[in-house]
Amino acid sequence: EKLALIESRWYKPAVPAGTKALVRFTINREGRLSRIELESSSGNSSFDRAALRALYATNPLPPLPPAYAKPSLTVHLTFSESP
């Protein structure tokens, strides 16, 4: 559900297949995103910015599940252009 929300707001530029960017962010208990940062660049600044923009546009996500005991969750997410 959360990934589908992020993907729906990802407007990626045309890039070669295999282009990948790794981003890291934290989701707090209420679903707010923080510490959004590029962890590994794709080598294409437009692609990197599009990945980061998708996260900012999705903020906030639905709250973390009640069964998840910690106050936040750090996520490492790869944005990629599939072949």
Secondary structure as the mmCIF struct_conf table of DSSP 4:
data_model
#
loop_
_struct_conf.conf_type_id
_struct_conf.id
_struct_conf.beg_label_comp_id
_struct_conf.beg_label_asym_id
_struct_conf.beg_label_seq_id
_struct_conf.end_label_comp_id
_struct_conf.end_label_asym_id
_struct_conf.end_label_seq_id
HELX_RH_AL_P HELX_RH_AL_P1 LYS A 2 SER A 8
TURN_TY1_P TURN_TY1_P1 ARG A 9 ARG A 9
HELX_LH_PP_P HELX_LH_PP_P1 LYS A 12 ALA A 14
TURN_TY1_P TURN_TY1_P2 ALA A 17 GLY A 18
STRN STRN1 LYS A 20 ASN A 28
TURN_TY1_P TURN_TY1_P3 ARG A 29 GLU A 30
BEND BEND1 GLY A 31 GLY A 31
STRN STRN2 LEU A 33 SER A 40
BEND BEND2 GLY A 43 GLY A 43
HELX_RH_AL_P HELX_RH_AL_P2 SER A 45 THR A 58
HELX_LH_PP_P HELX_LH_PP_P2 ASN A 59 ASN A 59
BEND BEND3 PRO A 60 PRO A 60
HELX_LH_PP_P HELX_LH_PP_P3 LEU A 61 PRO A 65
TURN_TY1_P TURN_TY1_P4 PRO A 66 ALA A 67
BEND BEND4 LYS A 70 PRO A 71
STRN STRN3 SER A 72 SER A 80
#
